[in-house]
């Protein structure tokens, strides 16, 4: 079913009585839709596409703030990153082919030593 369309199995137009009625089959009722829709924890079985740099937002417990991911303004080709299977301490790194993994955190270039040297004068 495409966006903006509805597949209808049968439409019956009955004007034999005093009231005209149209019976439609193939369209689920509101209660059936509500019973199947779990908006708090939806399950997606295919790709989700966010257009025009729309961010993917993860809300905090009271939905007052969020963290988000957004695509850059221009991408030369499609990129897919595969997350690591487990959590570990360290830095999230890429192998250059889209596979992400955890690596031991490095010293970071001596920022602490420089700060101590400036403080000691």
N, C-alpha and C positions, 0 to 999 in steps of 0.2 A: 504494500500500500504506500503510495507516494504522499509526501507532505501536501496537505490541502485537498486530498481526495478521500472518498469513502467508498469501499466496495460493498455493494448491496446485492444480496442474493435474489430477493423477490420484492416487487412492489405490487400491491393489489388495490385497485380503485373500485369502491363499491358504492353505487348510488341507487341501489334497489330499494332502500328503505327511506324513511323520512329524513334521515341524516346522511350526509356524505361522509365516508370514512376512507382513510388510506391506511393500509396495514403494510408495514415495512419489516421484512425479516433480513437478518444478516448484520444488523447493527446492534451491538451490545447495549444493554440498558445501563443507566447511570450507576445502579447498585452493582452490576457486574464489573463495570470499569473500576469503581472504588474498591471492590473486593480484590481486584488483581493489581491495582496500583499501590506500590509501597513507596511513597515519596520521601520518607525518611531515610530509606536505604535502597535506592533503586539498583537494579542489576542490569548491566548493559552487556549484550552479547555480540556487539560489533563495534566498529570504530566510533569515537566521539570526536567531532571536528568543531573547533572554536574558530570562527572566522575573524579576519582583520585584527589580529593581535589581541583578541579578547583573552583576558587572563583566566587561568584555572584557579579559583579561590577555595581555600580551606578555612572555614570559619572557626572561631574559638567557641568555647562552651556556651556562651550566651549570645553568640552571633554578632557581637559588637565590633570585633576586629578579625583580621584574616592574614594568612600568608598566601602568596600567589606565585604562579609561574606564568610567564608571558613569552611568546616568540619574539625574536628580534625583528626590526622593521623590514629587513631584506634577508632572505635565505637563498643561497645559490643552488641548493639541491635539498631533497628530503633528508632528514636526520632522525633516527630513532635511537634513543638511549634505553638500554636494558638494565634495570636495577639489579643490585646484588640480591641473592636469595636469603641472606642473613644480615643481621645488624652486628656491627663491630665498632670498636673505638678506632679513630683514625680519620683520614681525609678521604672523601669520595673522589675517585680518580677515573679517568677514561683510558682505554687502550688505544684510542684513536679510531676504532671501528664501531663505537657505540656501546661497547660493553663496559659497564661501570663496576668498580670494585672498591674495597676498602684498603687503604695503604696506611702504614704507620705515619703519624704526623711528624714532619721534619722540624728542625730547630727554628726555622722562620727567619733567618738572615741576621740575627744579632740585634734585634730591636731592644731587648732587655739590657744588653751590655751598653748600647749607646745611651739609653735612658739613665743608667747608673753613672756613666761617665759625665753626662751633662749635670746630674745632680751633685756630683762630687766636685765639679768644676776643675 
